[in-house]
């Protein structure tokens, strides 16, 4: 999911995936972190925020 999609929280906050949303890990600090400031160019080139839970994800294809 994190390579092609983003998650948007109920309050408009942007996350790389649903797991990051649950953990409160917003997109890269160098990117807009709210839908009102959406910038496709910056988000397309962002560094994806990762942590230990990412090992459950099969090469960016999601855990299911």
Biopython code that builds the backbone (N, CA, C, O; Angstrom):
import numpy as np
from Bio.PDB.StructureBuilder import StructureBuilder

atoms = [
    (1, "UNK", "N", (0.813, -1.188, 0.000)),
    (1, "UNK", "CA", (0.000, 0.000, 0.000)),
    (1, "UNK", "C", (0.860, 1.257, 0.000)),
    (1, "UNK", "O", (0.557, 2.205, -0.725)),
    (2, "UNK", "N", (1.916, 1.287, 0.790)),
    (2, "UNK", "CA", (2.680, 2.515, 0.998)),
    (2, "UNK", "C", (3.355, 3.044, -0.266)),
    (2, "UNK", "O", (3.712, 4.220, -0.325)),
    (3, "UNK", "N", (3.531, 2.203, -1.263)),
    (3, "UNK", "CA", (4.227, 2.641, -2.476)),
    (3, "UNK", "C", (3.321, 3.379, -3.446)),
    (3, "UNK", "O", (3.798, 4.198, -4.231)),
    (4, "UNK", "N", (2.033, 3.105, -3.408)),
    (4, "UNK", "CA", (1.118, 3.700, -4.386)),
    (4, "UNK", "C", (-0.064, 4.439, -3.780)),
    (4, "UNK", "O", (-0.725, 5.215, -4.470)),
    (5, "UNK", "N", (-0.340, 4.211, -2.508)),
    (5, "UNK", "CA", (-1.501, 4.810, -1.854)),
    (5, "UNK", "C", (-1.086, 5.488, -0.558)),
    (5, "UNK", "O", (0.010, 5.256, -0.046)),
    (6, "UNK", "N", (-1.954, 6.312, -0.044)),
    (6, "UNK", "CA", (-1.768, 6.869, 1.297)),
    (6, "UNK", "C", (-3.055, 6.658, 2.072)),
    (6, "UNK", "O", (-4.120, 6.487, 1.479)),
    (7, "UNK", "N", (-2.964, 6.670, 3.377)),
    (7, "UNK", "CA", (-4.137, 6.613, 4.238)),
    (7, "UNK", "C", (-4.421, 8.017, 4.735)),
    (7, "UNK", "O", (-3.505, 8.796, 4.998)),
    (8, "UNK", "N", (-5.692, 8.326, 4.861)),
    (8, "UNK", "CA", (-6.100, 9.636, 5.361)),
    (8, "UNK", "C", (-6.952, 9.415, 6.596)),
    (8, "UNK", "O", (-7.974, 8.731, 6.545)),
    (9, "UNK", "N", (-6.523, 9.999, 7.706)),
    (9, "UNK", "CA", (-7.261, 9.883, 8.954)),
    (9, "UNK", "C", (-8.548, 10.696, 8.924)),
    (9, "UNK", "O", (-8.737, 11.528, 8.036)),
    (10, "UNK", "N", (-9.424, 10.464, 9.877)),
    (10, "UNK", "CA", (-10.702, 11.166, 9.947)),
    (10, "UNK", "C", (-10.520, 12.673, 10.034)),
    (10, "UNK", "O", (-11.402, 13.440, 9.650)),
    (11, "UNK", "N", (-9.353, 13.093, 10.549)),
    (11, "UNK", "CA", (-9.091, 14.524, 10.706)),
    (11, "UNK", "C", (-8.275, 15.117, 9.551)),
    (11, "UNK", "O", (-7.890, 16.285, 9.596)),
    (12, "UNK", "N", (-8.010, 14.299, 8.509)),
    (12, "UNK", "CA", (-7.285, 14.778, 7.340)),
    (12, "UNK", "C", (-5.787, 14.536, 7.380)),
    (12, "UNK", "O", (-5.081, 14.905, 6.442)),
    (13, "UNK", "N", (-5.285, 13.925, 8.447)),
    (13, "UNK", "CA", (-3.859, 13.638, 8.560)),
    (13, "UNK", "C", (-3.476, 12.529, 7.582)),
    (13, "UNK", "O", (-4.227, 11.572, 7.397)),
    (14, "UNK", "N", (-2.297, 12.662, 6.954)),
    (14, "UNK", "CA", (-1.830, 11.707, 5.950)),
    (14, "UNK", "C", (-0.847, 10.711, 6.554)),
    (14, "UNK", "O", (0.031, 11.074, 7.337)),
    (15, "UNK", "N", (-1.016, 9.441, 6.171)),
    (15, "UNK", "CA", (-0.163, 8.349, 6.639)),
    (15, "UNK", "C", (0.249, 7.497, 5.441)),
    (15, "UNK", "O", (-0.451, 7.478, 4.428)),
    (16, "UNK", "N", (1.369, 6.798, 5.544)),
    (16, "UNK", "CA", (1.822, 5.929, 4.465)),
    (16, "UNK", "C", (0.970, 4.673, 4.332)),
    (16, "UNK", "O", (0.840, 4.132, 3.235)),
    (17, "UNK", "N", (0.388, 4.202, 5.433)),
    (17, "UNK", "CA", (-0.445, 2.995, 5.387)),
    (17, "UNK", "C", (-1.356, 2.957, 6.608)),
    (17, "UNK", "O", (-1.245, 3.780, 7.516)),
    (18, "UNK", "N", (-2.248, 1.991, 6.605)),
    (18, "UNK", "CA", (-3.195, 1.840, 7.719)),
    (18, "UNK", "C", (-2.489, 1.517, 9.033)),
    (18, "UNK", "O", (-2.899, 1.980, 10.098)),
    (19, "UNK", "N", (-1.424, 0.718, 8.948)),
    (19, "UNK", "CA", (-0.685, 0.370, 10.164)),
    (19, "UNK", "C", (-0.052, 1.621, 10.773)),
    (19, "UNK", "O", (-0.110, 1.822, 11.986)),
    (20, "UNK", "N", (0.549, 2.455, 9.933)),
    (20, "UNK", "CA", (1.150, 3.695, 10.432)),
    (20, "UNK", "C", (0.080, 4.608, 11.017)),
    (20, "UNK", "O", (0.324, 5.311, 11.999)),
    (21, "UNK", "N", (-1.095, 4.597, 10.416)),
    (21, "UNK", "CA", (-2.183, 5.422, 10.937)),
    (21, "UNK", "C", (-2.538, 5.006, 12.367)),
    (21, "UNK", "O", (-2.694, 5.854, 13.245)),
    (22, "UNK", "N", (-2.663, 3.717, 12.589)),
    (22, "UNK", "CA", (-2.987, 3.217, 13.927)),
    (22, "UNK", "C", (-1.906, 3.615, 14.927)),
    (22, "UNK", "O", (-2.204, 3.928, 16.079)),
    (23, "UNK", "N", (-0.635, 3.600, 14.476)),
    (23, "UNK", "CA", (0.481, 3.938, 15.359)),
    (23, "UNK", "C", (0.764, 5.438, 15.448)),
    (23, "UNK", "O", (1.591, 5.868, 16.252)),
    (24, "UNK", "N", (0.080, 6.232, 14.627)),
    (24, "UNK", "CA", (0.277, 7.678, 14.657)),
    (24, "UNK", "C", (1.535, 8.144, 13.942)),
    (24, "UNK", "O", (2.025, 9.240, 14.215)),
    (25, "UNK", "N", (2.073, 7.324, 13.020)),
    (25, "UNK", "CA", (3.271, 7.692, 12.263)),
    (25, "UNK", "C", (2.856, 8.381, 10.964)),
    (25, "UNK", "O", (2.507, 7.712, 9.991)),
    (26, "UNK", "N", (2.893, 9.700, 10.946)),
    (26, "UNK", "CA", (2.491, 10.447, 9.759)),
    (26, "UNK", "C", (3.541, 10.315, 8.662)),
    (26, "UNK", "O", (4.616, 9.755, 8.879)),
    (27, "UNK", "N", (3.218, 10.838, 7.482)),
    (27, "UNK", "CA", (4.160, 10.791, 6.359)),
    (27, "UNK", "C", (5.441, 11.537, 6.712)),
    (27, "UNK", "O", (5.506, 12.233, 7.726)),
    (28, "UNK", "N", (6.451, 11.386, 5.871)),
    (28, "UNK", "CA", (7.762, 12.011, 6.053)),
    (28, "UNK", "C", (7.640, 13.486, 6.457)),
    (28, "UNK", "O", (6.795, 14.214, 5.935)),
    (29, "UNK", "N", (8.470, 13.902, 7.364)),
    (29, "UNK", "CA", (8.432, 15.266, 7.904)),
    (29, "UNK", "C", (8.618, 16.334, 6.823)),
    (29, "UNK", "O", (8.209, 17.478, 7.019)),
    (30, "UNK", "N", (9.221, 15.986, 5.698)),
    (30, "UNK", "CA", (9.444, 16.931, 4.609)),
    (30, "UNK", "C", (8.253, 17.045, 3.667)),
    (30, "UNK", "O", (8.324, 17.753, 2.662)),
    (31, "UNK", "N", (7.167, 16.358, 3.980)),
    (31, "UNK", "CA", (5.957, 16.378, 3.156)),
    (31, "UNK", "C", (4.797, 16.977, 3.943)),
    (31, "UNK", "O", (4.803, 16.973, 5.174)),
    (32, "UNK", "N", (3.808, 17.487, 3.227)),
    (32, "UNK", "CA", (2.597, 17.939, 3.920)),
    (32, "UNK", "C", (1.984, 16.755, 4.660)),
    (32, "UNK", "O", (1.917, 15.652, 4.118)),
    (33, "UNK", "N", (1.539, 16.976, 5.884)),
    (33, "UNK", "CA", (0.968, 15.873, 6.655)),
    (33, "UNK", "C", (-0.542, 15.997, 6.838)),
    (33, "UNK", "O", (-1.131, 15.311, 7.674)),
    (34, "UNK", "N", (-1.174, 16.889, 6.040)),
    (34, "UNK", "CA", (-2.619, 17.066, 6.117)),
    (34, "UNK", "C", (-3.182, 17.221, 4.707)),
    (34, "UNK", "O", (-2.534, 17.802, 3.836)),
    (35, "UNK", "N", (-4.373, 16.707, 4.488)),
    (35, "UNK", "CA", (-4.992, 16.720, 3.164)),
    (35, "UNK", "C", (-5.164, 18.145, 2.626)),
    (35, "UNK", "O", (-5.144, 18.338, 1.410)),
    (36, "UNK", "N", (-5.330, 19.130, 3.479)),
    (36, "UNK", "CA", (-5.511, 20.512, 3.008)),
    (36, "UNK", "C", (-4.252, 21.053, 2.335)),
    (36, "UNK", "O", (-4.322, 22.000, 1.552)),
    (37, "UNK", "N", (-3.093, 20.448, 2.644)),
    (37, "UNK", "CA", (-1.822, 20.881, 2.068)),
    (37, "UNK", "C", (-1.297, 19.882, 1.038)),
    (37, "UNK", "O", (-0.109, 19.893, 0.715)),
    (38, "UNK", "N", (-2.165, 19.028, 0.527)),
    (38, "UNK", "CA", (-1.790, 17.948, -0.384)),
    (38, "UNK", "C", (-0.907, 18.462, -1.523)),
    (38, "UNK", "O", (-1.233, 19.458, -2.170)),
    (39, "UNK", "N", (0.213, 17.776, -1.760)),
    (39, "UNK", "CA", (1.133, 18.110, -2.846)),
    (39, "UNK", "C", (1.585, 16.796, -3.478)),
    (39, "UNK", "O", (2.439, 16.099, -2.932)),
    (40, "UNK", "N", (1.012, 16.468, -4.620)),
    (40, "UNK", "CA", (1.299, 15.188, -5.257)),
    (40, "UNK", "C", (2.784, 14.988, -5.501)),
    (40, "UNK", "O", (3.310, 13.907, -5.240)),
    (41, "UNK", "N", (3.468, 16.007, -5.996)),
    (41, "UNK", "CA", (4.893, 15.900, -6.302)),
    (41, "UNK", "C", (5.719, 15.520, -5.090)),
    (41, "UNK", "O", (6.554, 14.619, -5.166)),
    (42, "UNK", "N", (5.497, 16.195, -3.974)),
    (42, "UNK", "CA", (6.245, 15.888, -2.750)),
    (42, "UNK", "C", (5.896, 14.494, -2.215)),
    (42, "UNK", "O", (6.778, 13.743, -1.800)),
    (43, "UNK", "N", (4.619, 14.162, -2.229)),
    (43, "UNK", "CA", (4.203, 12.863, -1.704)),
    (43, "UNK", "C", (4.684, 11.716, -2.586)),
    (43, "UNK", "O", (4.989, 10.636, -2.078)),
    (44, "UNK", "N", (4.757, 11.930, -3.893)),
    (44, "UNK", "CA", (5.215, 10.881, -4.804)),
    (44, "UNK", "C", (6.691, 10.561, -4.599)),
    (44, "UNK", "O", (7.126, 9.443, -4.877)),
    (45, "UNK", "N", (7.456, 11.519, -4.123)),
    (45, "UNK", "CA", (8.896, 11.343, -3.942)),
    (45, "UNK", "C", (9.292, 11.184, -2.470)),
    (45, "UNK", "O", (10.478, 11.225, -2.144)),
    (46, "UNK", "N", (8.313, 11.004, -1.584)),
    (46, "UNK", "CA", (8.583, 10.973, -0.147)),
    (46, "UNK", "C", (9.349, 9.722, 0.274)),
    (46, "UNK", "O", (9.339, 8.697, -0.408)),
    (47, "UNK", "N", (10.002, 9.845, 1.407)),
    (47, "UNK", "CA", (10.607, 8.689, 2.065)),
    (47, "UNK", "C", (9.498, 8.039, 2.882)),
    (47, "UNK", "O", (8.841, 8.706, 3.681)),
    (48, "UNK", "N", (9.290, 6.758, 2.687)),
    (48, "UNK", "CA", (8.218, 6.050, 3.389)),
    (48, "UNK", "C", (8.665, 5.759, 4.811)),
    (48, "UNK", "O", (9.748, 5.219, 5.036)),
    (49, "UNK", "N", (7.827, 6.121, 5.759)),
    (49, "UNK", "CA", (8.126, 5.905, 7.170)),
    (49, "UNK", "C", (7.944, 4.418, 7.490)),
    (49, "UNK", "O", (6.885, 3.844, 7.239)),
    (50, "UNK", "N", (8.984, 3.811, 8.043)),
    (50, "UNK", "CA", (8.940, 2.380, 8.353)),
    (50, "UNK", "C", (9.296, 2.129, 9.814)),
    (50, "UNK", "O", (9.882, 2.977, 10.488)),
    (51, "UNK", "N", (8.924, 0.939, 10.281)),
    (51, "UNK", "CA", (9.227, 0.498, 11.642)),
    (51, "UNK", "C", (9.115, -1.032, 11.637)),
    (51, "UNK", "O", (8.919, -1.635, 10.582)),
    (52, "UNK", "N", (9.234, -1.641, 12.780)),
    (52, "UNK", "CA", (9.216, -3.105, 12.864)),
    (52, "UNK", "C", (7.949, -3.734, 12.287)),
    (52, "UNK", "O", (8.004, -4.835, 11.740)),
    (53, "UNK", "N", (6.825, -3.059, 12.399)),
    (53, "UNK", "CA", (5.573, -3.633, 11.893)),
    (53, "UNK", "C", (5.603, -3.828, 10.376)),
    (53, "UNK", "O", (4.807, -4.598, 9.840)),
    (54, "UNK", "N", (6.498, -3.148, 9.688)),
    (54, "UNK", "CA", (6.597, -3.269, 8.230)),
    (54, "UNK", "C", (7.060, -4.656, 7.782)),
    (54, "UNK", "O", (6.840, -5.037, 6.633)),
    (55, "UNK", "N", (7.691, -5.404, 8.668)),
    (55, "UNK", "CA", (8.118, -6.757, 8.310)),
    (55, "UNK", "C", (6.928, -7.689, 8.087)),
    (55, "UNK", "O", (7.079, -8.740, 7.464)),
    (56, "UNK", "N", (5.761, -7.323, 8.581)),
    (56, "UNK", "CA", (4.552, -8.113, 8.346)),
    (56, "UNK", "C", (3.987, -7.860, 6.944)),
    (56, "UNK", "O", (3.143, -8.617, 6.465)),
    (57, "UNK", "N", (4.449, -6.809, 6.302)),
    (57, "UNK", "CA", (3.993, -6.432, 4.976)),
    (57, "UNK", "C", (4.852, -7.119, 3.925)),
    (57, "UNK", "O", (6.079, -7.041, 3.996)),
    (58, "UNK", "N", (4.249, -7.782, 2.960)),
    (58, "UNK", "CA", (4.976, -8.526, 1.949)),
    (58, "UNK", "C", (5.412, -7.596, 0.817)),
    (58, "UNK", "O", (4.655, -7.371, -0.127)),
    (59, "UNK", "N", (6.635, -7.054, 0.909)),
    (59, "UNK", "CA", (7.215, -6.214, -0.132)),
    (59, "UNK", "C", (6.291, -5.088, -0.571)),
    (59, "UNK", "O", (6.165, -4.815, -1.765)),
    (60, "UNK", "N", (5.651, -4.440, 0.379)),
    (60, "UNK", "CA", (4.803, -3.309, 0.051)),
    (60, "UNK", "C", (3.439, -3.689, -0.491)),
    (60, "UNK", "O", (2.710, -2.820, -0.969)),
    (61, "UNK", "N", (3.075, -4.949, -0.431)),
    (61, "UNK", "CA", (1.795, -5.391, -0.981)),
    (61, "UNK", "C", (0.712, -5.536, 0.083)),
    (61, "UNK", "O", (-0.400, -5.963, -0.229)),
    (62, "UNK", "N", (1.009, -5.197, 1.306)),
    (62, "UNK", "CA", (0.033, -5.351, 2.369)),
    (62, "UNK", "C", (0.151, -6.699, 3.051)),
    (62, "UNK", "O", (0.781, -7.613, 2.519)),
    (63, "UNK", "N", (-0.436, -6.827, 4.198)),
    (63, "UNK", "CA", (-0.293, -8.053, 4.960)),
    (63, "UNK", "C", (-1.350, -9.102, 4.642)),
    (63, "UNK", "O", (-1.317, -10.201, 5.197)),
    (64, "UNK", "N", (-2.281, -8.778, 3.762)),
    (64, "UNK", "CA", (-3.318, -9.753, 3.436)),
    (64, "UNK", "C", (-3.094, -10.372, 2.079)),
    (64, "UNK", "O", (-3.879, -11.217, 1.648)),
]
sb = StructureBuilder()
sb.init_structure("model")
sb.init_model(0)
sb.init_chain("A")
sb.init_seg("    ")
for serial, (resi, resn, name, xyz) in enumerate(atoms, 1):
    if name == "N":
        sb.init_residue(resn, " ", resi, " ")
    sb.init_atom(name, np.array(xyz, "f"), 0.0, 1.0, " ", f" {name:<3s}", serial, name[0])
structure = sb.get_structure()
